[in-house]
Amino acid sequence: MSLEPAWAGTEESEYRHEMASRFSYSRWDGTQRGFDLDADAVFEELTDELLYHGDVNSALRRMMQEGMTDRNGDRIKGLREILEQLRAKRAEKLAQHDLGGVYDEISRELDDIVDEERHAIDNALREAQSSGDQRRADTAEQTATDRNLQLDLMPSDLAGKVRDLQNYNFESAEAARRFEEMLDRLRQQLAQQMVDQMTGAMSQMTEADMARMKDMLGALNEMLERHANGEDPRFEEFMEQYGDFFDGDPQTLEELLESMAERMAAMQAMLNSMTPEQRAQLQSLSEQLMEDLDLRWQMDQLGSHLQSMFPQMGWQQSYEFSGDDPMGMGQALSTMAELGEMDQLENLLRNATSPGALAEADMDRVRELMGPDTAEALERLAELTKMLTEAGLIEHTEGRLELTPKGMRAIGSNALRDLFSQLTKESVGQHQINRIGQGHERTYDTKAYEYGDPFQLDLHRTIRNALRRSGPGTPVSLSAEDFEIEQTEHLTRSATVLMLDLSMSMPMRDNFLPAKKVAMALHHLISSQFPRDYLGLVGFSETARIVTPEQLPEVSWDFVYGTNMHHGFMLARQLLSKQTGNKQIIMITDGEPTAHLLNSGEVYFNYPPVRETVEATLREVLRCTKEGIRINTFVLDVTTALRAFIEQMTQINRGRAFFTTNSDLGDYVLVDFIQQRRERSRGRRAG
């Protein structure tokens, strides 16, 4: 059966007015941002997810994962895309750098010093040999042989090479000077790295600074012990004395310790990422140069404290660098810190269960690591829950987010608009109603009052009639002949029950979302445009159940087999028995009846349908027919067997059947509802 769509102009104009009233305008002052994200735009994007899953929390999580598009058409990245970008950036760094540079730069400098020493040895030997003094020449040759042998026998590892050079008697004063300067610089750098990995201090350290740092470490470990014992850690006192060691101006002990833990974890990650040979060389060199046992003990104590307090910092983390660009110590630590921050950000994003959790990210650091677009996307995603809550569309209820009544109406409104927007202008006909009757729907026309009319006075026209009759001036004298009343459409009350198939086949064939969208749209249409009408809701799968309007947004399909139309018709008939006016059932389904209720109340299921199930269903159809209930069926994914059953049911009930698809289901149901309602109104007036 085909259906010619018809649309009533009154509902369309009122609907457009409703949508237009959702926006307010103000004079541009140069500070406003263009159309961006607002609660209505976000809710429009959420509508299909809310309809499909029926859960605000799930819908927000999915939007957070997938991203969205703002009113300007600009794409806002979701967490899935941001995580892919984050992993790609980390992989790029690992593919670029090589940790060998941490000790290669030291090794190269030592090789240069040794080469300079060998050059000096050769020069001294040549001078002695050219002096004409044989004794001097013999002595110089023996000395040169001994020194070259010492240099040849030096171990290849850095720590061993440094140890042997410390005991070596240099020929070259310049080489000796360079070696001592290098040792001083390495000691200072290693000490500085100890401080940097804790505090971020970057100033050059003197011996006095080193002594004060040991005092600071001792005071810090004592403060941690007091904190662990539940005593006052005396944080303010500590910062007053040693605050200059720490950048970032930490305001609490937790903030200070977290910053230190991040730096020390970065150092540990660098060691973890080295090859065993690289790690052994660096650690041996550190032990060779840093002979201050007290300092090393204090550092070990601090590391142990911080690891127990911040186990989530990734102390066992390591990275596999595969690039050719060698990094020095400073660059390596900086890179490790950056990789650690990327890991923490990834962990935050992966474990975020709601948009509000994203607010914990340091957006300034995200901006530095990932760029301004990504930081802005995270900021917008983090505001979703707050934005919808402040707009009154959702609310926190017992630890969960739930739709408010306003939110439920908004879903229906969005679903209705979405379905109507799919109707082409050619198919949306304007239907003119000539006959005027009594009711509550305004036509915006007026007439002179006659005895028996509802006294819905049009005050403007009434006063104008009085002024025309008696002339201008006050007071205005009214008489019965001046009265002019508003005319209204003749109203016929309708009672409808929507039967919605919730069986497993509906989502499997992508029919559930279109069907539920129709249910929400029909509910919104009736409640907003025909408030005197009744709409009942029945969901059916293995069994049927009555659904209240408040429950409708959360309705989902059932993870059971069975299409129990028999029980659905029974409940629908019971609901309509309490109503007056024209009665109809609108059923949306994609399957044959495969289940029915036995006399015992138990459910009988079988696929393919058995004769007992079909007969029980048709008996209930006959009962509906005898009670004057029209059944209109909208069939999705019709099969030969399903078509045969629907035609048999339609023949009994004299209702109508529409064989359609999920893409135009909404057009058929809503347009047919309005068309049939108008036809009933015209039929009553004609009678």
QUIKAUR-V32483 format. One record per backbone hydrogen bond with DSSP energy under -0.5 kcal/mol. CO is the residue of the C=O (numbers start at 0). NH is the residue of the N-H. E is the energy in kcal/mol with one decimal. If there is no record, write none. Layout:
# QUIKAUR-V32483
co: [CO & CO]
nh: [NH & NH]
e: [E & E]
This chain:
# QUIKAUR-V32483
co: [2 & 6 & 7 & 8 & 9 & 10 & 11 & 12 & 13 & 14 & 15 & 16 & 18 & 19 & 35 & 37 & 38 & 39 & 40 & 41 & 42 & 43 & 45 & 46 & 47 & 48 & 48 & 49 & 54 & 55 & 56 & 57 & 58 & 59 & 60 & 61 & 62 & 63 & 64 & 67 & 69 & 73 & 74 & 75 & 77 & 78 & 79 & 80 & 81 & 82 & 83 & 84 & 85 & 86 & 87 & 88 & 89 & 90 & 91 & 92 & 92 & 93 & 93 & 95 & 95 & 96 & 97 & 97 & 98 & 99 & 99 & 100 & 102 & 103 & 104 & 105 & 106 & 107 & 108 & 109 & 110 & 111 & 112 & 113 & 114 & 115 & 116 & 117 & 118 & 119 & 120 & 121 & 122 & 123 & 124 & 125 & 126 & 127 & 127 & 128 & 131 & 132 & 133 & 134 & 135 & 136 & 137 & 138 & 139 & 140 & 141 & 142 & 143 & 144 & 145 & 146 & 147 & 148 & 150 & 156 & 157 & 158 & 159 & 160 & 161 & 162 & 164 & 167 & 170 & 171 & 172 & 173 & 174 & 175 & 176 & 177 & 178 & 179 & 180 & 181 & 182 & 183 & 184 & 185 & 186 & 187 & 188 & 189 & 190 & 191 & 192 & 193 & 194 & 194 & 194 & 195 & 198 & 205 & 206 & 207 & 208 & 209 & 210 & 211 & 212 & 213 & 214 & 215 & 216 & 217 & 218 & 219 & 220 & 221 & 222 & 223 & 224 & 225 & 226 & 233 & 234 & 235 & 236 & 237 & 238 & 241 & 242 & 251 & 252 & 253 & 254 & 255 & 256 & 257 & 258 & 259 & 260 & 261 & 262 & 263 & 264 & 265 & 266 & 267 & 268 & 269 & 270 & 274 & 275 & 276 & 277 & 278 & 279 & 280 & 281 & 282 & 283 & 284 & 285 & 288 & 290 & 291 & 292 & 293 & 294 & 295 & 296 & 297 & 298 & 299 & 300 & 301 & 302 & 303 & 304 & 305 & 309 & 310 & 313 & 318 & 323 & 324 & 327 & 328 & 329 & 330 & 331 & 332 & 333 & 334 & 335 & 336 & 337 & 338 & 339 & 340 & 341 & 342 & 343 & 344 & 345 & 346 & 347 & 348 & 353 & 354 & 355 & 356 & 357 & 360 & 361 & 362 & 363 & 364 & 365 & 365 & 366 & 370 & 371 & 372 & 373 & 374 & 375 & 376 & 377 & 378 & 379 & 380 & 382 & 383 & 384 & 385 & 386 & 387 & 387 & 388 & 392 & 394 & 394 & 396 & 399 & 400 & 401 & 403 & 404 & 405 & 406 & 407 & 408 & 409 & 410 & 411 & 412 & 413 & 414 & 415 & 416 & 417 & 418 & 419 & 423 & 423 & 426 & 428 & 428 & 429 & 431 & 436 & 437 & 439 & 440 & 444 & 446 & 449 & 453 & 454 & 455 & 456 & 457 & 458 & 459 & 460 & 461 & 462 & 463 & 464 & 465 & 466 & 474 & 475 & 478 & 478 & 479 & 482 & 483 & 484 & 486 & 487 & 489 & 490 & 492 & 493 & 494 & 495 & 496 & 496 & 497 & 497 & 498 & 498 & 499 & 501 & 502 & 502 & 503 & 504 & 505 & 505 & 506 & 510 & 511 & 512 & 513 & 514 & 515 & 516 & 517 & 518 & 519 & 520 & 521 & 522 & 523 & 524 & 524 & 525 & 529 & 533 & 535 & 536 & 537 & 538 & 539 & 540 & 542 & 544 & 546 & 547 & 547 & 548 & 550 & 550 & 551 & 557 & 559 & 562 & 562 & 562 & 563 & 564 & 565 & 566 & 567 & 568 & 569 & 570 & 571 & 572 & 574 & 575 & 581 & 582 & 583 & 584 & 584 & 585 & 586 & 586 & 587 & 588 & 591 & 593 & 594 & 595 & 597 & 601 & 602 & 603 & 609 & 610 & 611 & 612 & 613 & 614 & 615 & 616 & 617 & 618 & 619 & 620 & 621 & 622 & 623 & 624 & 627 & 627 & 629 & 629 & 630 & 631 & 632 & 632 & 633 & 634 & 638 & 639 & 640 & 641 & 642 & 643 & 644 & 645 & 646 & 647 & 648 & 649 & 655 & 657 & 657 & 659 & 660 & 660 & 663 & 664 & 665 & 666 & 667 & 668 & 669 & 670 & 671 & 672 & 673 & 674 & 675 & 676 & 677 & 678 & 679 & 680 & 681 & 682]
nh: [4 & 430 & 11 & 12 & 13 & 14 & 15 & 16 & 17 & 18 & 19 & 20 & 21 & 22 & 70 & 41 & 42 & 43 & 44 & 45 & 46 & 46 & 49 & 50 & 51 & 52 & 53 & 53 & 58 & 59 & 60 & 61 & 62 & 63 & 64 & 65 & 66 & 78 & 79 & 75 & 72 & 69 & 76 & 67 & 81 & 82 & 83 & 84 & 85 & 86 & 87 & 88 & 89 & 90 & 91 & 92 & 93 & 94 & 95 & 95 & 96 & 321 & 322 & 323 & 324 & 322 & 100 & 326 & 101 & 102 & 103 & 104 & 106 & 107 & 108 & 109 & 110 & 111 & 112 & 113 & 114 & 115 & 116 & 117 & 118 & 119 & 120 & 121 & 122 & 123 & 124 & 125 & 126 & 127 & 128 & 129 & 130 & 130 & 132 & 131 & 133 & 136 & 137 & 138 & 139 & 140 & 141 & 142 & 143 & 144 & 145 & 146 & 147 & 148 & 149 & 150 & 151 & 152 & 153 & 160 & 161 & 162 & 163 & 164 & 165 & 166 & 167 & 169 & 172 & 175 & 176 & 177 & 178 & 179 & 180 & 181 & 182 & 183 & 184 & 185 & 186 & 187 & 188 & 189 & 190 & 191 & 192 & 193 & 194 & 195 & 196 & 197 & 197 & 198 & 199 & 199 & 246 & 209 & 210 & 211 & 212 & 213 & 214 & 215 & 216 & 217 & 218 & 219 & 220 & 221 & 222 & 223 & 224 & 225 & 226 & 227 & 228 & 230 & 229 & 237 & 238 & 239 & 240 & 241 & 242 & 244 & 245 & 255 & 256 & 257 & 258 & 259 & 260 & 261 & 262 & 263 & 264 & 265 & 266 & 267 & 268 & 269 & 270 & 271 & 272 & 273 & 273 & 278 & 279 & 280 & 281 & 282 & 283 & 284 & 285 & 286 & 287 & 288 & 289 & 290 & 292 & 295 & 296 & 297 & 298 & 299 & 300 & 301 & 302 & 303 & 304 & 305 & 306 & 307 & 308 & 309 & 312 & 313 & 316 & 320 & 325 & 97 & 331 & 332 & 333 & 334 & 335 & 336 & 337 & 338 & 339 & 340 & 341 & 342 & 343 & 344 & 345 & 346 & 347 & 348 & 349 & 350 & 351 & 351 & 356 & 357 & 358 & 359 & 360 & 362 & 365 & 366 & 367 & 368 & 369 & 370 & 370 & 374 & 375 & 376 & 377 & 378 & 379 & 380 & 381 & 382 & 382 & 383 & 386 & 387 & 388 & 389 & 390 & 392 & 393 & 391 & 403 & 396 & 401 & 399 & 396 & 56 & 394 & 407 & 408 & 409 & 410 & 411 & 412 & 413 & 414 & 415 & 416 & 417 & 418 & 419 & 420 & 421 & 421 & 422 & 426 & 427 & 428 & 6 & 430 & 431 & 433 & 487 & 490 & 441 & 488 & 486 & 484 & 452 & 455 & 456 & 485 & 458 & 461 & 462 & 463 & 464 & 465 & 466 & 467 & 468 & 469 & 470 & 476 & 477 & 481 & 482 & 482 & 448 & 457 & 446 & 442 & 436 & 491 & 492 & 581 & 533 & 583 & 535 & 498 & 585 & 499 & 537 & 500 & 587 & 539 & 557 & 505 & 506 & 507 & 508 & 510 & 511 & 509 & 514 & 515 & 516 & 517 & 518 & 519 & 520 & 521 & 522 & 523 & 524 & 525 & 526 & 527 & 528 & 529 & 529 & 532 & 495 & 497 & 546 & 499 & 544 & 501 & 563 & 540 & 538 & 536 & 550 & 551 & 552 & 553 & 554 & 554 & 559 & 503 & 564 & 593 & 594 & 567 & 568 & 569 & 570 & 571 & 572 & 573 & 574 & 575 & 576 & 577 & 578 & 494 & 629 & 496 & 586 & 631 & 498 & 588 & 633 & 500 & 635 & 593 & 605 & 565 & 603 & 600 & 597 & 604 & 595 & 613 & 614 & 615 & 616 & 617 & 618 & 619 & 620 & 621 & 622 & 623 & 624 & 625 & 626 & 628 & 627 & 582 & 629 & 584 & 631 & 632 & 586 & 634 & 657 & 588 & 659 & 642 & 643 & 644 & 645 & 646 & 647 & 648 & 649 & 650 & 651 & 652 & 653 & 632 & 634 & 659 & 636 & 663 & 664 & 667 & 668 & 669 & 670 & 671 & 672 & 673 & 674 & 675 & 676 & 677 & 678 & 679 & 680 & 681 & 682 & 683 & 684 & 685 & 686]
e: [-0.7 & -1.3 & -1.8 & -2.6 & -2.3 & -2.6 & -2.6 & -2.1 & -2.2 & -2.2 & -2.6 & -1.8 & -1.4 & -1.3 & -1.9 & -2.5 & -2.6 & -2.3 & -1.8 & -1.7 & -1.2 & -0.5 & -3.0 & -2.7 & -2.6 & -2.8 & -0.6 & -1.8 & -2.3 & -2.7 & -2.1 & -2.2 & -2.4 & -2.7 & -2.0 & -2.9 & -2.8 & -2.8 & -2.1 & -3.5 & -2.1 & -2.4 & -0.6 & -1.7 & -2.3 & -2.9 & -1.8 & -2.2 & -2.5 & -2.6 & -2.1 & -2.1 & -2.0 & -2.5 & -2.0 & -1.7 & -2.3 & -2.0 & -0.7 & -0.9 & -1.8 & -3.1 & -0.8 & -0.6 & -2.1 & -2.2 & -1.2 & -2.1 & -2.1 & -1.1 & -2.1 & -1.4 & -2.7 & -2.8 & -1.6 & -2.3 & -2.3 & -2.2 & -2.1 & -2.6 & -2.7 & -2.3 & -2.2 & -2.6 & -2.3 & -2.1 & -2.3 & -2.4 & -2.2 & -2.5 & -2.1 & -2.5 & -2.4 & -2.0 & -2.5 & -1.9 & -0.5 & -0.8 & -0.5 & -0.5 & -0.8 & -2.4 & -3.1 & -2.5 & -2.8 & -2.2 & -2.3 & -2.7 & -2.6 & -2.4 & -2.4 & -2.8 & -2.6 & -2.1 & -2.4 & -2.5 & -2.6 & -2.2 & -0.8 & -2.5 & -2.9 & -2.4 & -2.5 & -2.2 & -1.9 & -1.0 & -1.0 & -0.9 & -0.6 & -2.3 & -2.4 & -2.7 & -2.4 & -2.4 & -2.5 & -2.5 & -2.6 & -2.5 & -2.8 & -3.1 & -2.8 & -2.5 & -3.0 & -3.1 & -2.6 & -3.0 & -3.1 & -2.0 & -2.0 & -4.1 & -3.0 & -0.5 & -1.1 & -4.1 & -0.7 & -0.7 & -1.7 & -2.4 & -2.2 & -2.4 & -2.5 & -2.0 & -1.7 & -2.4 & -2.8 & -2.3 & -2.5 & -2.6 & -2.5 & -2.0 & -2.2 & -2.2 & -2.0 & -2.2 & -2.3 & -2.6 & -1.8 & -2.7 & -1.3 & -1.9 & -2.7 & -2.0 & -1.3 & -2.8 & -2.1 & -2.0 & -1.5 & -2.1 & -2.8 & -2.3 & -1.8 & -2.1 & -2.8 & -2.2 & -1.6 & -2.6 & -2.6 & -1.6 & -1.8 & -2.3 & -2.5 & -1.9 & -2.0 & -2.7 & -1.8 & -0.8 & -0.8 & -3.0 & -2.3 & -2.2 & -2.3 & -2.5 & -2.5 & -2.3 & -2.1 & -2.4 & -2.5 & -2.2 & -3.1 & -1.4 & -1.2 & -1.9 & -2.5 & -2.5 & -2.3 & -2.4 & -2.5 & -2.4 & -2.7 & -2.3 & -2.3 & -2.7 & -2.3 & -1.7 & -1.7 & -2.5 & -1.6 & -0.8 & -1.5 & -0.9 & -0.9 & -2.4 & -2.8 & -2.5 & -2.2 & -2.7 & -2.7 & -2.5 & -2.1 & -2.7 & -2.7 & -2.2 & -2.0 & -2.3 & -2.4 & -2.4 & -2.7 & -2.5 & -2.3 & -2.6 & -2.8 & -1.6 & -0.6 & -0.7 & -1.4 & -1.6 & -1.3 & -1.4 & -1.8 & -1.2 & -2.5 & -2.3 & -1.6 & -2.7 & -3.3 & -0.6 & -1.2 & -1.8 & -2.6 & -2.2 & -2.4 & -2.3 & -2.3 & -2.6 & -2.5 & -0.9 & -0.7 & -1.3 & -2.9 & -2.4 & -2.4 & -2.7 & -1.4 & -2.2 & -1.0 & -1.5 & -2.0 & -0.5 & -3.0 & -1.5 & -3.9 & -0.5 & -2.4 & -2.4 & -2.3 & -2.1 & -2.1 & -2.1 & -2.7 & -2.8 & -2.8 & -2.7 & -2.6 & -2.6 & -2.2 & -2.5 & -2.3 & -0.6 & -0.9 & -1.2 & -0.8 & -1.1 & -1.1 & -2.1 & -0.6 & -0.6 & -0.6 & -0.7 & -1.7 & -0.6 & -2.4 & -3.0 & -2.8 & -2.5 & -2.1 & -1.0 & -3.0 & -1.0 & -2.3 & -2.5 & -2.1 & -2.3 & -1.9 & -2.5 & -2.3 & -1.9 & -2.9 & -2.2 & -0.5 & -0.6 & -1.9 & -0.6 & -1.0 & -1.8 & -3.2 & -2.0 & -1.8 & -1.1 & -0.5 & -0.5 & -1.9 & -2.4 & -2.2 & -3.0 & -0.6 & -2.7 & -0.6 & -2.6 & -0.5 & -2.6 & -2.2 & -2.8 & -1.5 & -0.6 & -1.6 & -1.6 & -3.4 & -1.0 & -1.5 & -1.9 & -2.9 & -2.6 & -1.8 & -1.9 & -2.6 & -2.6 & -3.0 & -2.2 & -2.3 & -2.7 & -2.5 & -2.5 & -2.2 & -2.6 & -0.7 & -1.4 & -1.9 & -2.7 & -2.9 & -2.7 & -2.9 & -2.6 & -3.0 & -3.2 & -2.9 & -2.5 & -0.5 & -0.8 & -1.3 & -0.5 & -1.2 & -0.6 & -1.5 & -1.6 & -0.9 & -1.3 & -1.4 & -1.2 & -1.7 & -3.1 & -1.6 & -2.3 & -2.5 & -2.6 & -1.8 & -2.2 & -2.2 & -1.5 & -1.0 & -1.8 & -3.6 & -2.2 & -1.9 & -0.6 & -3.1 & -3.2 & -0.5 & -3.2 & -1.8 & -2.5 & -0.6 & -2.4 & -0.6 & -2.8 & -2.0 & -3.1 & -0.5 & -1.8 & -1.8 & -2.7 & -2.3 & -2.1 & -2.4 & -2.2 & -1.5 & -1.8 & -2.3 & -1.8 & -2.1 & -2.2 & -2.3 & -1.3 & -2.6 & -1.8 & -0.6 & -0.6 & -3.4 & -0.6 & -0.5 & -2.4 & -0.6 & -2.8 & -1.9 & -2.5 & -2.8 & -2.0 & -2.0 & -2.5 & -2.4 & -1.8 & -2.5 & -2.7 & -1.9 & -1.4 & -2.2 & -2.8 & -2.6 & -3.1 & -0.8 & -0.7 & -0.7 & -0.6 & -1.9 & -2.6 & -2.2 & -1.8 & -2.1 & -2.2 & -2.2 & -2.6 & -2.9 & -2.0 & -2.3 & -2.3 & -2.2 & -1.9 & -2.6 & -2.5 & -2.1 & -2.1 & -2.5 & -1.6]
